[in-house]
């Protein structure tokens, strides 16, 4: 975090309340910026809760970024399907007040290092067209767009995109 010496950035895993914080940040950000409805929030909350309930430390990871103790963002790797379709990068988000400080790039690097260390040969993620800063981070890491199609979900129509990387 250049030029912000007073801010202390740290990365942690799970801590009490973080599932709610990740869900809330997704719900608020995507509602305010993309008009997503309650079905998005309930999907994030449900799937993230299920992920944490079956979490296996050697297979899965949740990285949480904190600045001066404040929740700043997160990313997860779900390795449960790694043998079939690949490990899945999920719930990547940086709170708007912390965007532009390199936190997103650091989260993606940490997630991908976990994948390499775990021996995953393929990683994929689902997103949608219009999230240019995130797409830039994915492509800088080596992800390539492999699928794109319109989908009606979360109260709107989006161009869903799948990105993959073979490592």
C-alpha positions in Angstrom: 0.0 0.0 0.0 2.2 2.7 -1.4 2.1 6.1 0.3 -0.1 4.9 3.2 2.5 4.0 5.7 0.1 4.4 8.6 -2.1 1.6 7.2 -1.2 -1.9 8.2 -2.3 -4.6 5.7 -2.6 -8.1 7.0 -4.0 -11.3 5.5 -5.9 -13.8 7.7 -8.2 -16.7 7.3 -11.6 -17.2 8.9 -12.5 -15.2 11.9 -16.0 -14.9 13.6 -18.3 -12.7 11.6 -16.3 -12.7 8.3 -18.8 -14.9 6.5 -21.4 -12.2 7.1 -19.0 -9.4 6.2 -18.1 -11.0 2.8 -21.8 -11.6 2.1 -22.8 -8.1 3.1 -20.1 -6.5 1.0 -21.1 -8.5 -2.1 -24.8 -7.8 -1.5 -24.3 -4.0 -1.1 -21.7 -3.5 -3.8 -23.5 -5.5 -6.5 -26.9 -4.0 -5.6 -25.6 -0.4 -5.7 -23.5 -0.9 -8.8 -25.4 -3.5 -10.9 -28.9 -3.6 -9.4 -28.7 -7.2 -8.2 -31.6 -8.3 -6.0 -32.0 -10.3 -2.9 -31.4 -13.6 -4.7 -27.8 -12.6 -5.2 -27.3 -12.0 -1.5 -29.0 -15.2 -0.5 -26.9 -17.2 -3.0 -23.6 -15.7 -1.8 -24.6 -16.3 1.8 -25.8 -19.8 1.3 -22.9 -21.0 -0.9 -20.2 -19.3 1.3 -21.7 -20.9 4.4 -21.7 -24.3 2.7 -18.1 -23.8 1.7 -17.1 -23.0 5.2 -19.0 -26.0 6.6 -17.1 -28.4 4.4 -13.8 -26.5 4.5 -10.7 -28.7 4.3 -7.5 -26.7 5.0 -5.3 -28.7 2.6 -7.8 -28.4 -0.2 -9.5 -25.0 0.4 -8.4 -21.5 1.4 -10.1 -18.3 2.5 -7.9 -15.2 2.5 -9.2 -12.1 4.2 -7.5 -8.7 3.8 -7.6 -6.4 6.7 -6.3 -2.8 6.9 -5.7 -1.5 10.4 -8.0 -4.4 11.6 -10.8 -3.4 9.3 -12.2 -5.9 6.8 -10.9 -4.8 3.3 -11.6 -7.8 1.0 -11.5 -11.5 0.5 -11.0 -14.3 -1.9 -11.4 -18.1 -1.6 -10.3 -21.2 -3.4 -12.7 -24.1 -3.4 -10.7 -27.2 -4.2 -13.6 -29.7 -3.8 -13.9 -30.2 -7.6 -10.2 -29.9 -8.5 -9.9 -33.4 -9.8 -12.8 -32.9 -12.2 -13.3 -29.4 -13.4 -10.5 -27.6 -11.5 -10.2 -25.6 -8.3 -12.6 -22.6 -8.2 -11.7 -19.1 -7.3 -14.7 -17.5 -5.5 -15.9 -14.5 -3.6 -13.2 -12.2 -4.7 -14.0 -8.6 -3.6 -12.3 -5.5 -2.3 -14.3 -2.9 -0.4 -14.6 0.3 -2.4 -12.7 2.4 0.2 -9.7 0.1 -0.2 -9.8 -0.4 -4.0 -6.7 0.9 -5.9 -4.3 0.1 -3.1 -3.0 -3.3 -4.5 -5.1 -5.4 -2.2 -7.0 -7.2 -5.0 -3.8 -8.1 -6.7 -2.3 -9.4 -3.5 -5.4 -11.5 -2.8 -5.3 -13.0 -6.3 -1.5 -13.7 -6.0 -2.0 -15.4 -2.6 -4.9 -17.5 -3.9 -2.9 -18.6 -7.0 0.1 -19.4 -4.9 -2.1 -21.7 -2.7 -3.3 -23.4 -5.9 0.3 -24.0 -7.1 1.3 -25.3 -3.7 -1.7 -27.6 -3.6 -0.8 -29.0 -7.0 -3.9 -27.8 -8.8 -3.5 -28.0 -12.5 -6.5 -25.9 -13.5 -8.3 -23.0 -11.8 -11.5 -21.4 -13.0 -13.9 -18.6 -12.0 -17.3 -17.3 -13.0 -17.9 -13.6 -13.3 -19.7 -11.2 -15.6 -18.8 -8.6 -18.2 -18.2 -5.1 -16.9 -15.9 -5.7 -14.0 -12.8 -4.4 -15.9 -10.5 -4.0 -12.9 -11.0 -7.5 -11.7 -10.7 -8.9 -15.2 -7.4 -7.1 -15.6 -6.1 -8.8 -12.4 -7.3 -12.2 -13.6 -5.7 -11.8 -17.0 -2.5 -10.5 -15.5 -2.3 -13.7 -13.5 -2.8 -15.7 -16.8 -6.5 -16.5 -16.8 -8.2 -16.6 -20.2 -11.8 -16.1 -21.1 -13.2 -19.5 -22.2 -17.0 -19.0 -22.1 -19.4 -16.1 -22.3 -23.2 -16.0 -22.6 -26.2 -13.9 -21.5 -28.0 -15.1 -18.3 -31.0 -13.7 -16.6 -30.3 -13.9 -12.8 -30.2 -11.8 -9.7 -33.0 -9.6 -11.1 -31.2 -8.6 -14.2 -29.5 -9.8 -17.4 -25.7 -10.2 -17.4 -23.1 -11.5 -19.7 -21.7 -14.3 -17.6 -18.1 -15.2 -18.2 -15.9 -18.1 -17.3 -12.1 -17.7 -17.0 -9.6 -20.5 -16.7 -5.9 -21.0 -16.2 -3.9 -24.1 -16.5 -0.9 -24.1 -14.1 
